[in-house]
């Protein structure tokens, strides 16, 4: 052991009794988040309108093709749903146009705006409704996301509508889940 003749430097007092552990405080850093740009937001808005349009078609076709013992109640429910979806599509498209952007010109353009939509692959009533339910839940969550981004860019009219849309859609999923649980 090497000793220089000088006493060692002590940086902290010698412990007295049981050591106390102090959690180090996390440094507060303010995350710098970039405000979403308008063209990116518009693409999200068009994608959401596209989703509403695809829900319209799916609900309408399910309405026409559904067969089961609860036909009348599901038939009426799906009619209300497809009527709501076409209004949602129209409102979302009008928001897009109010921001001076254009909507796609055809159904292909709409589908391309939101390609990850689950399609019904069976005429089995339960299967139809399960696919529609999954899409409704996705739409509700995407409505919440749209509301948050709209808030960031200070588009309060779109924020309010998207929040309302999320609430309405989650209510529809509740009705559908309750029906499927007892079916």
Number of C-alpha atoms within 10 A of each C-alpha: 2 4 7 6 6 6 7 8 6 7 6 6 6 8 8 7 6 6 8 8 6 6 6 6 6 6 6 6 6 6 6 6 6 7 9 12 11 12 10 11 16 20 16 19 25 25 22 24 27 26 27 25 22 25 26 23 15 24 24 19 16 22 22 12 14 20 16 11 9 12 14 13 11 20 19 11 16 24 19 14 20 23 13 17 24 18 15 22 21 15 15 22 21 16 20 21 14 10 11 10 15 13 20 15 8 8 12 9 13 20 17 12 20 18 13 10 17 13 13 16 9 10 12 13 16 16 13 21 22 15 17 22 21 13 22 22 18 17 21 23 18 20 22 19 17 22 23 18 20 23 15 15 14 11 15 13 12 21 22 15 19 25 19 16 20 24 16 13 23 19 15 19 19 13 13 19 15 11 15 13 7 6 10
